């Protein structure tokens, strides 16, 4: 199961990077969202996917007598989902406001700080 999920995570990373390299803001935002989901799935996969008993320890024992599930990856993923959703909502509102002000969602068309008569700055080294 871990091998299949690792393949899914790699596809998510590839799609996210492809979308983040786009010139349109909406595609960039979707890429960031998919990238966050890929990171969450990789953390969840690293925490093992076996069905085990919940991590409760009886009062009479100092340690559990059988293998238990690790709650740390689950807690990390749950926290990351909440944070990534709030970040996505903020970026979506920010992109919508930029679209209202500038009238475009193309990143090349959003160059309002540069004079229009001059050539574009160098895009690489």
Secondary structure as GFF3:
##gff-version 3
##sequence-region A 1 125
A	DSSP	alpha_helix	2	20	.	.	.	ID=ss1
A	DSSP	alpha_helix	25	46	.	.	.	ID=ss2
A	DSSP	alpha_helix	71	102	.	.	.	ID=ss3
A	DSSP	three_ten_helix	108	110	.	.	.	ID=ss4
###
